[in-house]
Amino acid sequence: MVRYHTTTDKKVKFPASIMVWGSMSSKGVGKLHFNDGNSLLPVIEECLTSGQDFVFQQDGAACHTSKRAIKWMEENDTDRRGAGC
């Protein structure tokens, strides 16, 4: 008796993907940003360093808690809320 199939489909652990980042405030919603790279910091730097106050709402994703992301948030005195803060 064979407990497992001898031929199985290979699964890709991290398939190609596109990151989508958006923002909202009491003044309305911002535009969506699509990024096929592995970091949203360039988009965040462009959008969130305008001198206005903001809160970065985290969902606990690994990219939000990477050393690079945490360092940027600390250097930019970013108010963080949510999972992993």
N, C-alpha and C positions, 0 to 999 in steps of 0.2 A: 504494500500500500504506500503510495506517495502522498506525503502530507502537504507539500507545496508544489505548485506548477514548476516544471523545469524550464519553461520559457516565460519570461516576464517582460513587461514593458519597462524600459528605463525611464526614470523620472528625473527631470532637471530640478535640482534643489533650489536654485535661484534663477528662474527664467528671466529673460529680458523684460524690462518694464519701463514705464515712464512715470515719473513722480509728478504729482499735481499739487500745487500750493495755492491757497486762496486766502483772502482776508475779508473781514467785515468790521464795521464800527457803527456808532450811532449815526454817522453821516452817510451810511450806505455800504455797499459791498465793493470790494476791489476786483480787479481783473484776475483771471486764473493764469497761473504761470505753469508751463509744461517744461520739464527738464528730463533729458534722458541720461544725464550724468549721475554721479553718485553723491552730489552735494547741492543743497539748496542755498548755501551761504551766499553765493553771488547774488541771487534773487533777493534774499532777505536783506543783504547789505544795501542793495539799490532801493528797496521799498521802505525799509524801516529806519533808515538813518536820516530822515528828513527833519529831525529835531522835534517831532511830535511825540507825545507820550503814547506808549502802547504796552500791551501785555501779550507775551508769547504763550499761547495755550498749548500745552503739550499733551500728547496722547500716550507717552511712554515708548514710542518707537525708538529703536536703537539709534537711528540717525539723529534724533533729538537729544540723546544722552551721550553722544560720542565725545571724546576728549576735545576734539576740535570745536564742536558746537558749544559745549559748556564753556570753553575758554573764550569764544567770541561773545557769548552772552554775559560772562563776567566782565570782560573788557569794555563792553558797551552798556553796562549797568542795566541789563534787561530784567524786567519784572516777569518772572515765570510762574505759571500756575498749571496744575494738573498732575498727571501721573509722572513719577520719576523726578520730581523737582527737589 
